[in-house]
Amino acid sequence: MRKVAFIPARAGSKRIKDKNIRALQGHPLIAYSIQSAIVSGIFDAVIVSTDSERYRAIAEHYGAEVPFLRPDDIAGEKSPDIEWVAYTLKRLADGGNDYDIFSILRPTSPFRKAETIRRAWQEFERSGRADSLRAVELCKQHPGKMWVIRNGTMTPLLPLTSESQPWHSSQYAALPPVYAQNASLEIARSAVVFEQGTIAGQVILPFLTEGDEGLDVNEEFDWWKVERVLETGAGRLPEIDRPPFFGS
């Protein structure tokens, strides 16, 4: 099976301007995902999907391929993943590069390491039947304590609780485990994109991230938190094997 890593990095981030190339410990954020993908040894190619020539130069400096830019009409803030994934797989296939498996490694998850990717691949390969695998972690805000507001009053989001002990009045430890996806990684068969029109398919394996692997950087508070994690030694970034891209 031929496997490809996709690292999506459009240039139009709104919450943090140019977050995908913002410097973290001397390197642009995207560098850590590229290096982890390459060092993992899992993939036949590591490809960055971007709409920016500047991002392309940075990605290539750190060892990724950028064979073409993503068109503007599938690079908006509301563009679903299925659009750019299908486009990229088809463009690659048209150029003679067919891939059976793809993985999405989002640059906003810089603590994902080569060993994280290897562990995930082993779990996916061991299954043999799954359409995809997706990184998850125990949720911090339980949906059993979430509400919908209608006409000025609130209704529990999940109507599964008993009247005697509603979830919204229960301790977290007493609630059933619920998992939230994080940005660490996804692995899927390319066939589900073209046969089912989705990047996940129907049979989805959970991949439980450990420690710092699932830390995600999307807002300024996240950036502050990541810097504190690094300062205290509570997490570590993948090692970069080349000098910084000073043009970033």
TORGU-708276 format. One line per 5 residues: for each residue z, x negated, y negated of C-alpha. Coordinates in nm, 2 decimals, decimal comma. Layout:
// TORGU-708276
Z:X:Y | ...
***
This chain:
// TORGU-708276
0,00:0,00:0,00 | -0,09:-0,13:-0,34 | 0,18:-0,08:-0,60 | 0,17:-0,09:-0,98 | 0,45:-0,08:-1,24
0,38:0,12:-1,56 | 0,58:0,04:-1,87 | 0,52:0,31:-2,13 | 0,55:0,18:-2,49 | 0,39:0,40:-2,75
0,44:0,28:-3,11 | 0,55:0,61:-3,27 | 0,92:0,63:-3,20 | 1,10:0,85:-3,45 | 1,47:0,81:-3,37
1,46:0,43:-3,39 | 1,14:0,29:-3,55 | 0,96:0,05:-3,31 | 1,25:0,07:-3,07 | 1,04:-0,07:-2,78
0,99:-0,40:-2,96 | 1,32:-0,42:-3,15 | 1,50:-0,75:-3,09 | 1,78:-0,76:-2,85 | 1,94:-1,10:-2,79
1,63:-1,27:-2,93 | 1,36:-1,08:-2,74 | 1,19:-0,75:-2,79 | 1,34:-0,47:-2,59 | 1,02:-0,43:-2,38
1,05:-0,79:-2,25 | 1,34:-0,71:-2,02 | 1,15:-0,44:-1,83 | 0,84:-0,66:-1,80 | 1,04:-0,95:-1,67
1,23:-0,74:-1,42 | 0,91:-0,59:-1,28 | 0,75:-0,93:-1,24 | 1,05:-1,10:-1,09 | 1,11:-0,82:-0,84
0,80:-0,92:-0,65 | 0,73:-0,56:-0,56 | 0,42:-0,49:-0,77 | 0,06:-0,60:-0,75 | 0,03:-0,54:-1,12
0,26:-0,48:-1,42 | 0,08:-0,28:-1,68 | 0,20:-0,17:-2,02 | 0,07:0,16:-2,15 | 0,06:0,15:-2,53
-0,14:0,27:-2,83 | -0,07:-0,04:-3,03 | -0,25:-0,38:-3,06 | 0,07:-0,53:-3,18 | 0,26:-0,40:-2,87
-0,03:-0,53:-2,65 | 0,01:-0,88:-2,79 | 0,39:-0,88:-2,72 | 0,35:-0,73:-2,37 | 0,09:-1,00:-2,28
0,31:-1,27:-2,41 | 0,58:-1,17:-2,16 | 0,34:-1,15:-1,87 | 0,22:-0,79:-1,85 | -0,13:-0,66:-1,84
-0,27:-0,43:-2,11 | -0,63:-0,36:-1,99 | -0,68:-0,08:-2,24 | -0,50:0,11:-2,51 | -0,37:0,46:-2,47
-0,57:0,72:-2,67 | -0,40:0,88:-2,96 | -0,43:1,23:-2,82 | -0,19:1,14:-2,53 | 0,04:0,91:-2,73
0,23:1,17:-2,93 | 0,60:1,23:-2,93 | 0,55:1,55:-2,73 | 0,28:1,41:-2,49 | 0,40:1,47:-2,13
0,41:1,17:-1,89 | 0,16:1,33:-1,65 | -0,12:1,29:-1,92 | -0,09:0,91:-1,97 | -0,01:0,84:-1,60
-0,32:1,03:-1,48 | -0,53:0,87:-1,75 | -0,41:0,52:-1,66 | -0,45:0,56:-1,28 | -0,80:0,70:-1,33
-0,91:0,43:-1,57 | -0,77:0,16:-1,33 | -0,95:0,32:-1,03 | -1,28:0,34:-1,22 | -1,25:-0,03:-1,27
-1,20:-0,09:-0,90 | -0,82:-0,10:-0,90 | -0,68:0,18:-0,69 | -0,30:0,20:-0,65 | -0,12:0,40:-0,38
0,22:0,38:-0,55 | 0,32:0,37:-0,91 | 0,66:0,31:-1,08 | 0,76:0,40:-1,43 | 1,00:0,15:-1,59
1,09:0,26:-1,94 | 1,16:-0,01:-2,19 | 1,46:0,18:-2,33 | 1,65:0,08:-2,01 | 1,68:-0,30:-2,05
1,97:-0,35:-1,81 | 1,75:-0,26:-1,51 | 1,71:-0,58:-1,31 | 1,48:-0,71:-1,05 | 1,73:-0,64:-0,78
1,76:-0,28:-0,90 | 1,39:-0,23:-0,85 | 1,40:-0,40:-0,50 | 1,69:-0,17:-0,40 | 1,50:0,14:-0,52
1,18:0,04:-0,34 | 1,37:-0,02:-0,01 | 1,52:0,33:-0,03 | 1,18:0,48:-0,11 | 1,00:0,29:0,17
1,28:0,37:0,42 | 1,23:0,74:0,36 | 0,87:0,74:0,45 | 0,83:1,11:0,36 | 0,93:1,14:-0,01
0,68:1,21:-0,28 | 0,89:1,02:-0,53 | 1,23:0,87:-0,62 | 1,41:0,90:-0,95 | 1,71:0,73:-1,09
2,02:0,94:-1,15 | 2,38:0,91:-1,24 | 2,68:1,14:-1,24 | 2,66:1,35:-1,56 | 2,91:1,29:-1,83
2,88:1,63:-1,99 | 2,90:1,88:-1,70 | 2,66:2,18:-1,73 | 2,95:2,40:-1,61 | 3,10:2,35:-1,95
2,78:2,43:-2,14 | 2,70:2,75:-2,33 | 2,41:2,96:-2,46 | 2,46:3,13:-2,80 | 2,30:3,47:-2,84
2,36:3,73:-3,11 | 2,67:3,53:-3,23 | 2,85:3,52:-2,89 | 2,85:3,27:-2,61 | 2,75:3,30:-2,24
2,80:3,02:-1,98 | 2,48:2,84:-1,91 | 2,55:2,84:-1,53 | 2,65:3,19:-1,41 | 2,79:3,05:-1,08
3,16:3,05:-1,15 | 3,43:3,29:-1,02 | 3,61:3,50:-1,27 | 3,95:3,37:-1,14 | 3,86:3,01:-1,22
3,56:2,97:-1,44 | 3,40:2,62:-1,46 | 3,43:2,61:-1,84 | 3,81:2,62:-1,79 | 3,83:2,37:-1,50
3,90:2,00:-1,50 | 3,59:1,78:-1,46 | 3,72:1,65:-1,12 | 3,74:2,00:-0,99 | 3,37:2,07:-1,06
3,09:2,02:-0,81 | 2,91:1,68:-0,87 | 2,60:1,71:-1,09 | 2,36:1,43:-1,15 | 2,15:1,36:-1,46
1,84:1,15:-1,46 | 1,83:0,83:-1,66 | 1,55:0,61:-1,78 | 1,60:0,33:-1,53 | 1,31:0,39:-1,30
1,09:0,63:-1,11 | 0,87:0,56:-0,81 | 0,60:0,80:-0,68 | 0,29:0,83:-0,47 | -0,03:0,83:-0,68
-0,16:1,12:-0,47 | 0,10:1,36:-0,62 | -0,05:1,31:-0,97 | -0,40:1,42:-0,86 | -0,31:1,67:-0,59
-0,01:1,84:-0,75 | -0,05:1,77:-1,12 | 0,30:1,61:-1,15 | 0,45:1,27:-1,15 | 0,74:1,38:-0,91
0,59:1,60:-0,64 | 0,82:1,83:-0,43 | 1,03:1,59:-0,22 | 1,23:1,38:-0,46 | 1,48:1,11:-0,35
1,79:1,03:-0,56 | 1,85:0,67:-0,66 | 2,20:0,62:-0,79 | 2,22:0,35:-1,05 | 2,52:0,13:-1,05
2,72:-0,02:-1,34 | 2,50:-0,10:-1,64 | 2,16:-0,03:-1,47 | 2,12:0,32:-1,62 | 2,22:0,23:-1,98
1,95:0,38:-2,21 | 1,87:0,29:-2,58 | 1,73:0,58:-2,78 | 1,94:0,62:-3,09 | 2,13:0,39:-3,32
2,46:0,47:-3,15 | 2,31:0,36:-2,82 | 2,21:0,03:-2,98 | 2,56:-0,02:-3,11 | 2,70:0,05:-2,76
2,46:-0,19:-2,59 | 2,56:-0,47:-2,83 | 2,93:-0,40:-2,75 | 2,86:-0,41:-2,38 | 2,70:-0,75:-2,42
2,97:-0,88:-2,64 | 3,24:-0,79:-2,39 | 3,06:-0,90:-2,08 | 3,06:-0,55:-1,94 | 2,68:-0,58:-1,87
2,41:-0,84:-1,85 | 2,04:-0,84:-1,94 | 1,77:-0,98:-1,71 | 1,69:-1,34:-1,78 | 1,37:-1,41:-1,98
1,17:-1,71:-1,85 | 0,98:-1,79:-2,18 | 1,04:-1,84:-2,55 | 1,07:-1,53:-2,78 | 0,77:-1,37:-2,93
0,82:-1,46:-3,29 | 0,56:-1,22:-3,41 | 0,77:-0,93:-3,30
***
